[in-house]
Amino acid sequence: MIILPAMADKLNDEQAYDRLHSALLALGKEEGQTVRGDTSLKAARQALALLQLGLLKAMDDASDKNVAIKAPTEI
């Protein structure tokens, strides 16, 4: 288990974007050895990329809504 130090300040939008991007880069481009692993990696990459794009759009629109995130009532 990785324990991160507590942060006193909240992340701004640019910092949140940078964290999402770092997570995407950390996944790399390698394929998984099994279908399970490969499917999980592909899904994670897609989810992170969509979250990044949604955050950028929200920032550009000066909106609090990230279109990549759907509320359960919107599904």
N, CA, C and O atoms as a printed pandas DataFrame, in Angstrom:
     atom_number atom_name residue_name chain_id  residue_number  x_coord  y_coord  z_coord
0              1         N          MET        A               1    0.835   -1.163    0.000
1              2        CA          MET        A               1    0.000    0.000    0.000
2              3         C          MET        A               1    0.890    1.238    0.000
3              4         O          MET        A               1    1.854    1.324    0.761
4              5         N          ILE        A               2    0.558    2.183   -0.852
5              6        CA          ILE        A               2    1.313    3.426   -0.924
6              7         C          ILE        A               2    0.601    4.471   -0.078
7              8         O          ILE        A               2   -0.597    4.703   -0.246
8              9         N          ILE        A               3    1.326    5.090    0.815
9             10        CA          ILE        A               3    0.756    6.139    1.651
10            11         C          ILE        A               3    1.376    7.459    1.222
11            12         O          ILE        A               3    2.590    7.649    1.298
12            13         N          LEU        A               4    0.524    8.362    0.773
13            14        CA          LEU        A               4    0.995    9.669    0.336
14            15         C          LEU        A               4    0.890   10.659    1.484
15            16         O          LEU        A               4   -0.027   10.569    2.301
16            17         N          PRO        A               5    1.821   11.599    1.553
17            18        CA          PRO        A               5    1.735   12.602    2.605
18            19         C          PRO        A               5    0.501   13.478    2.396
19            20         O          PRO        A               5    0.084   13.718    1.263
20            21         N          ALA        A               6   -0.069   13.945    3.484
21            22        CA          ALA        A               6   -1.241   14.811    3.395
22            23         C          ALA        A               6   -0.841   16.139    2.765
23            24         O          ALA        A               6    0.215   16.699    3.060
24            25         N          MET        A               7   -1.705   16.619    1.901
25            26        CA          MET        A               7   -1.450   17.905    1.259
26            27         C          MET        A               7   -2.326   18.954    1.924
27            28         O          MET        A               7   -3.517   18.729    2.141
28            29         N          ALA        A               8   -1.745   20.083    2.244
29            30        CA          ALA        A               8   -2.487   21.144    2.904
30            31         C          ALA        A               8   -3.384   21.882    1.914
31            32         O          ALA        A               8   -4.492   22.288    2.266
32            33         N          ASP        A               9   -2.917   22.058    0.691
33            34        CA          ASP        A               9   -3.655   22.831   -0.295
34            35         C          ASP        A               9   -4.371   21.922   -1.273
35            36         O          ASP        A               9   -3.908   20.825   -1.584
36            37         N          LYS        A              10   -5.506   22.398   -1.749
37            38        CA          LYS        A              10   -6.231   21.668   -2.784
38            39         C          LYS        A              10   -5.553   21.931   -4.123
39            40         O          LYS        A              10   -4.923   22.970   -4.320
40            41         N          LEU        A              11   -5.689   20.981   -5.035
41            42        CA          LEU        A              11   -5.100   21.129   -6.363
42            43         C          LEU        A              11   -5.960   22.049   -7.214
43            44         O          LEU        A              11   -7.188   21.963   -7.186
44            45         N          ASN        A              12   -5.309   22.938   -7.978
45            46        CA          ASN        A              12   -6.069   23.740   -8.929
46            47         C          ASN        A              12   -6.300   22.901  -10.188
47            48         O          ASN        A              12   -5.820   21.772  -10.278
48            49         N          ASP        A              13   -7.025   23.444  -11.147
49            50        CA          ASP        A              13   -7.375   22.674  -12.339
50            51         C          ASP        A              13   -6.151   22.216  -13.125
51            52         O          ASP        A              13   -6.113   21.087  -13.615
52            53         N          GLU        A              14   -5.165   23.076  -13.245
53            54        CA          GLU        A              14   -3.957   22.701  -13.980
54            55         C          GLU        A              14   -3.210   21.573  -13.277
55            56         O          GLU        A              14   -2.695   20.660  -13.922
56            57         N          GLN        A              15   -3.157   21.645  -11.967
57            58        CA          GLN        A              15   -2.500   20.589  -11.200
58            59         C          GLN        A              15   -3.270   19.276  -11.304
59            60         O          GLN        A              15   -2.668   18.206  -11.395
60            61         N          ALA        A              16   -4.597   19.355  -11.292
61            62        CA          ALA        A              16   -5.417   18.150  -11.454
62            63         C          ALA        A              16   -5.174   17.542  -12.828
63            64         O          ALA        A              16   -5.042   16.325  -12.958
64            65         N          TYR        A              17   -5.116   18.389  -13.857
65            66        CA          TYR        A              17   -4.835   17.907  -15.210
66            67         C          TYR        A              17   -3.468   17.225  -15.254
67            68         O          TYR        A              17   -3.319   16.148  -15.829
68            69         N          ASP        A              18   -2.479   17.863  -14.643
69            70        CA          ASP        A              18   -1.127   17.290  -14.628
70            71         C          ASP        A              18   -1.103   15.929  -13.938
71            72         O          ASP        A              18   -0.394   15.027  -14.383
72            73         N          ARG        A              19   -1.863   15.766  -12.864
73            74        CA          ARG        A              19   -1.921   14.474  -12.169
74            75         C          ARG        A              19   -2.564   13.411  -13.052
75            76         O          ARG        A              19   -2.090   12.276  -13.116
76            77         N          LEU        A              20   -3.653   13.787  -13.737
77            78        CA          LEU        A              20   -4.300   12.846  -14.656
78            79         C          LEU        A              20   -3.339   12.447  -15.768
79            80         O          LEU        A              20   -3.254   11.277  -16.142
80            81         N          HIS        A              21   -2.620   13.429  -16.288
81            82        CA          HIS        A              21   -1.668   13.152  -17.366
82            83         C          HIS        A              21   -0.528   12.258  -16.872
83            84         O          HIS        A              21   -0.101   11.343  -17.577
84            85         N          SER        A              22   -0.045   12.522  -15.677
85            86        CA          SER        A              22    1.017   11.683  -15.107
86            87         C          SER        A              22    0.540   10.249  -14.918
87            88         O          SER        A              22    1.286    9.301  -15.164
88            89         N          ALA        A              23   -0.697   10.095  -14.485
89            90        CA          ALA        A              23   -1.256    8.745  -14.320
90            91         C          ALA        A              23   -1.337    8.036  -15.664
91            92         O          ALA        A              23   -1.038    6.846  -15.762
92            93         N          LEU        A              24   -1.740    8.767  -16.697
93            94        CA          LEU        A              24   -1.812    8.189  -18.037
94            95         C          LEU        A              24   -0.425    7.774  -18.523
95            96         O          LEU        A              24   -0.259    6.689  -19.081
96            97         N          LEU        A              25    0.559    8.628  -18.312
97            98        CA          LEU        A              25    1.927    8.295  -18.716
98            99         C          LEU        A              25    2.464    7.100  -17.931
99           100         O          LEU        A              25    3.198    6.274  -18.474
100          101         N          ALA        A              26    2.095    7.012  -16.653
101          102        CA          ALA        A              26    2.578    5.913  -15.812
102          103         C          ALA        A              26    2.075    4.559  -16.307
103          104         O          ALA        A              26    2.731    3.539  -16.095
104          105         N          LEU        A              27    0.923    4.544  -16.960
105          106        CA          LEU        A              27    0.397    3.283  -17.489
106          107         C          LEU        A              27    1.209    2.775  -18.674
107          108         O          LEU        A              27    1.192    1.583  -18.982
108          109         N          GLY        A              28    1.913    3.674  -19.331
109          110        CA          GLY        A              28    2.720    3.272  -20.480
110          111         C          GLY        A              28    1.855    2.860  -21.654
111          112         O          GLY        A              28    0.642    3.071  -21.655
112          113         N          LYS        A              29    2.491    2.268  -22.655
113          114        CA          LYS        A              29    1.781    1.853  -23.865
114          115         C          LYS        A              29    1.844    0.351  -24.082
115          116         O          LYS        A              29    1.337   -0.165  -25.079
116          117         N          GLU        A              30    2.462   -0.339  -23.152
117          118        CA          GLU        A              30    2.602   -1.783  -23.293
118          119         C          GLU        A              30    1.242   -2.462  -23.192
119          120         O          GLU        A              30    0.328   -1.969  -22.530
120          121         N          GLU        A              31    1.134   -3.594  -23.858
121          122        CA          GLU        A              31   -0.076   -4.403  -23.774
122          123         C          GLU        A              31    0.018   -5.315  -22.557
123          124         O          GLU        A              31    1.108   -5.658  -22.101
124          125         N          GLY        A              32   -1.138   -5.697  -22.046
125          126        CA          GLY        A              32   -1.177   -6.661  -20.956
126          127         C          GLY        A              32   -0.932   -8.063  -21.486
127          128         O          GLY        A              32   -1.270   -8.365  -22.631
128          129         N          GLN        A              33   -0.355   -8.907  -20.671
129          130        CA          GLN        A              33   -0.052  -10.281  -21.075
130          131         C          GLN        A              33   -1.319  -11.116  -21.212
131          132         O          GLN        A              33   -1.388  -12.019  -22.047
132          133         N          THR        A              34   -2.316  -10.814  -20.396
133          134        CA          THR        A              34   -3.581  -11.547  -20.465
134          135         C          THR        A              34   -4.667  -10.621  -21.002
135          136         O          THR        A              34   -4.503   -9.401  -21.024
136          137         N          VAL        A              35   -5.761  -11.204  -21.427
137          138        CA          VAL        A              35   -6.898  -10.403  -21.888
138          139         C          VAL        A              35   -7.389   -9.511  -20.753
139          140         O          VAL        A              35   -7.719   -8.345  -20.972
140          141         N          ARG        A              36   -7.438  -10.063  -19.533
141          142        CA          ARG        A              36   -7.890   -9.290  -18.372
142          143         C          ARG        A              36   -7.016   -8.064  -18.154
143          144         O          ARG        A              36   -7.516   -6.949  -18.008
144          145         N          GLY        A              37   -5.721   -8.283  -18.135
145          146        CA          GLY        A              37   -4.797   -7.180  -17.906
146          147         C          GLY        A              37   -4.822   -6.170  -19.032
147          148         O          GLY        A              37   -4.830   -4.963  -18.789
148          149         N          ASP        A              38   -4.836   -6.659  -20.271
149          150        CA          ASP        A              38   -4.841   -5.771  -21.428
150          151         C          ASP        A              38   -6.115   -4.936  -21.469
151          152         O          ASP        A              38   -6.069   -3.733  -21.728
152          153         N          THR        A              39   -7.247   -5.576  -21.212
153          154        CA          THR        A              39   -8.523   -4.858  -21.203
154          155         C          THR        A              39   -8.539   -3.794  -20.114
155          156         O          THR        A              39   -9.030   -2.686  -20.332
156          157         N          SER        A              40   -8.009   -4.123  -18.953
157          158        CA          SER        A              40   -7.965   -3.173  -17.841
158          159         C          SER        A              40   -7.079   -1.981  -18.166
159          160         O          SER        A              40   -7.444   -0.840  -17.882
160          161         N          LEU        A              41   -5.924   -2.233  -18.757
161          162        CA          LEU        A              41   -5.025   -1.139  -19.131
162          163         C          LEU        A              41   -5.657   -0.235  -20.184
163          164         O          LEU        A              41   -5.580    0.990  -20.084
164          165         N          LYS        A              42   -6.281   -0.837  -21.188
165          166        CA          LYS        A              42   -6.924   -0.041  -22.243
166          167         C          LYS        A              42   -8.058    0.805  -21.673
167          168         O          LYS        A              42   -8.207    1.972  -22.035
168          169         N          ALA        A              43   -8.850    0.223  -20.789
169          170        CA          ALA        A              43   -9.956    0.963  -20.178
170          171         C          ALA        A              43   -9.439    2.118  -19.320
171          172         O          ALA        A              43  -10.001    3.213  -19.344
172          173         N          ALA        A              44   -8.374    1.874  -18.568
173          174        CA          ALA        A              44   -7.800    2.920  -17.720
174          175         C          ALA        A              44   -7.241    4.055  -18.568
175          176         O          ALA        A              44   -7.435    5.226  -18.242
176          177         N          ARG        A              45   -6.556    3.721  -19.644
177          178        CA          ARG        A              45   -6.015    4.761  -20.533
178          179         C          ARG        A              45   -7.140    5.597  -21.134
179          180         O          ARG        A              45   -7.056    6.824  -21.191
180          181         N          GLN        A              46   -8.187    4.921  -21.579
181          182        CA          GLN        A              46   -9.310    5.626  -22.186
182          183         C          GLN        A              46  -10.000    6.526  -21.159
183          184         O          GLN        A              46  -10.328    7.674  -21.457
184          185         N          ALA        A              47  -10.217    6.009  -19.964
185          186        CA          ALA        A              47  -10.878    6.791  -18.920
186          187         C          ALA        A              47  -10.061    8.025  -18.553
187          188         O          ALA        A              47  -10.610    9.119  -18.427
188          189         N          LEU        A              48   -8.756    7.854  -18.382
189          190        CA          LEU        A              48   -7.908    8.991  -18.025
190          191         C          LEU        A              48   -7.875   10.034  -19.134
191          192         O          LEU        A              48   -7.925   11.233  -18.858
192          193         N          ALA        A              49   -7.792    9.590  -20.384
193          194        CA          ALA        A              49   -7.782   10.528  -21.509
194          195         C          ALA        A              49   -9.100   11.303  -21.577
195          196         O          ALA        A              49   -9.097   12.512  -21.805
196          197         N          LEU        A              50  -10.217   10.613  -21.379
197          198        CA          LEU        A              50  -11.515   11.289  -21.410
198          199         C          LEU        A              50  -11.663   12.269  -20.251
199          200         O          LEU        A              50  -12.218   13.354  -20.426
200          201         N          LEU        A              51  -11.175   11.901  -19.077
201          202        CA          LEU        A              51  -11.220   12.817  -17.940
202          203         C          LEU        A              51  -10.377   14.062  -18.199
203          204         O          LEU        A              51  -10.778   15.171  -17.846
204          205         N          GLN        A              52   -9.214   13.878  -18.813
205          206        CA          GLN        A              52   -8.372   15.021  -19.164
206          207         C          GLN        A              52   -9.099   15.950  -20.132
207          208         O          GLN        A              52   -9.145   17.162  -19.922
208          209         N          LEU        A              53   -9.664   15.378  -21.190
209          210        CA          LEU        A              53  -10.366   16.192  -22.186
210          211         C          LEU        A              53  -11.578   16.892  -21.578
211          212         O          LEU        A              53  -11.842   18.058  -21.873
212          213         N          GLY        A              54  -12.308   16.180  -20.733
213          214        CA          GLY        A              54  -13.456   16.792  -20.072
214          215         C          GLY        A              54  -13.048   17.940  -19.172
215          216         O          GLY        A              54  -13.728   18.965  -19.121
216          217         N          LEU        A              55  -11.942   17.776  -18.462
217          218        CA          LEU        A              55  -11.445   18.843  -17.599
218          219         C          LEU        A              55  -11.012   20.045  -18.429
219          220         O          LEU        A              55  -11.307   21.184  -18.068
220          221         N          LEU        A              56  -10.316   19.804  -19.534
221          222        CA          LEU        A              56   -9.910   20.911  -20.406
222          223         C          LEU        A              56  -11.121   21.668  -20.942
223          224         O          LEU        A              56  -11.122   22.899  -20.979
224          225         N          LYS        A              57  -12.151   20.931  -21.358
225          226        CA          LYS        A              57  -13.359   21.576  -21.878
226          227         C          LYS        A              57  -14.034   22.392  -20.786
227          228         O          LYS        A              57  -14.459   23.521  -21.032
228          229         N          ALA        A              58  -14.139   21.842  -19.591
229          230        CA          ALA        A              58  -14.750   22.572  -18.482
230          231         C          ALA        A              58  -13.959   23.838  -18.169
231          232         O          ALA        A              58  -14.544   24.886  -17.898
232          233         N          MET        A              59  -12.637   23.742  -18.205
233          234        CA          MET        A              59  -11.799   24.914  -17.963
234          235         C          MET        A              59  -12.035   25.957  -19.048
235          236         O          MET        A              59  -12.167   27.144  -18.751
236          237         N          ASP        A              60  -12.089   25.523  -20.295
237          238        CA          ASP        A              60  -12.290   26.432  -21.425
238          239         C          ASP        A              60  -13.664   27.098  -21.366
239          240         O          ASP        A              60  -13.809   28.273  -21.701
240          241         N          ASP        A              61  -14.671   26.334  -20.935
241          242        CA          ASP        A              61  -16.043   26.847  -20.851
242          243         C          ASP        A              61  -16.320   27.568  -19.532
243          244         O          ASP        A              61  -17.415   28.096  -19.338
244          245         N          ALA        A              62  -15.348   27.596  -18.630
245          246        CA          ALA        A              62  -15.530   28.151  -17.285
246          247         C          ALA        A              62  -16.735   27.498  -16.606
247          248         O          ALA        A              62  -17.579   28.172  -16.014
248          249         N          SER        A              63  -16.790   26.176  -16.708
249          250        CA          SER        A              63  -17.901   25.394  -16.170
250          251         C          SER        A              63  -17.396   24.472  -15.066
251          252         O          SER        A              63  -16.227   24.085  -15.045
252          253         N          ASP        A              64  -18.288   24.132  -14.162
253          254        CA          ASP        A              64  -17.943   23.165  -13.121
254          255         C          ASP        A              64  -18.267   21.743  -13.543
255          256         O          ASP        A              64  -18.016   20.806  -12.784
256          257         N          LYS        A              65  -18.819   21.561  -14.740
257          258        CA          LYS        A              65  -19.236   20.234  -15.201
258          259         C          LYS        A              65  -18.196   19.639  -16.135
259          260         O          LYS        A              65  -17.875   20.213  -17.175
260          261         N          ASN        A              66  -17.676   18.488  -15.751
261          262        CA          ASN        A              66  -16.782   17.716  -16.614
262          263         C          ASN        A              66  -17.671   16.753  -17.390
263          264         O          ASN        A              66  -18.245   15.828  -16.815
264          265         N          VAL        A              67  -17.782   16.972  -18.699
265          266        CA          VAL        A              67  -18.702   16.175  -19.518
266          267         C          VAL        A              67  -18.301   14.703  -19.576
267          268         O          VAL        A              67  -19.101   13.868  -19.997
268          269         N          ALA        A              68  -17.095   14.374  -19.167
269          270        CA          ALA        A              68  -16.651   12.979  -19.164
270          271         C          ALA        A              68  -17.209   12.207  -17.971
271          272         O          ALA        A              68  -17.116   10.981  -17.920
272          273         N          ILE        A              69  -17.784   12.923  -17.022
273          274        CA          ILE        A              69  -18.319   12.289  -15.821
274          275         C          ILE        A              69  -19.833   12.381  -15.860
275          276         O          ILE        A              69  -20.400   13.472  -15.903
276          277         N          LYS        A              70  -20.475   11.238  -15.844
277          278        CA          LYS        A              70  -21.935   11.179  -15.877
278          279         C          LYS        A              70  -22.465   10.813  -14.496
279          280         O          LYS        A              70  -21.985    9.876  -13.858
280          281         N          ALA        A              71  -23.452   11.562  -14.051
281          282        CA          ALA        A              71  -24.134   11.221  -12.802
282          283         C          ALA        A              71  -24.950    9.959  -13.035
283          284         O          ALA        A              71  -25.377    9.699  -14.160
284          285         N          PRO        A              72  -25.172    9.175  -11.995
285          286        CA          PRO        A              72  -25.948    7.941  -12.175
286          287         C          PRO        A              72  -27.307    8.175  -12.835
287          288         O          PRO        A              72  -27.808    7.306  -13.549
288          289         N          THR        A              73  -27.898    9.333  -12.602
289          290        CA          THR        A              73  -29.195    9.630  -13.214
290          291         C          THR        A              73  -29.082    9.937  -14.698
291          292         O          THR        A              73  -30.090    9.930  -15.405
292          293         N          GLU        A              74  -27.874   10.207  -15.187
293          294        CA          GLU        A              74  -27.662   10.526  -16.603
294          295         C          GLU        A              74  -27.310    9.300  -17.434
295          296         O          GLU        A              74  -27.209    9.389  -18.657
296          297         N          ILE        A              75  -27.125    8.177  -16.794
297          298        CA          ILE        A              75  -26.707    6.968  -17.511
298          299         C          ILE        A              75  -27.905    6.240  -18.057
299          300         O          ILE        A              75  -27.756    5.196  -18.693
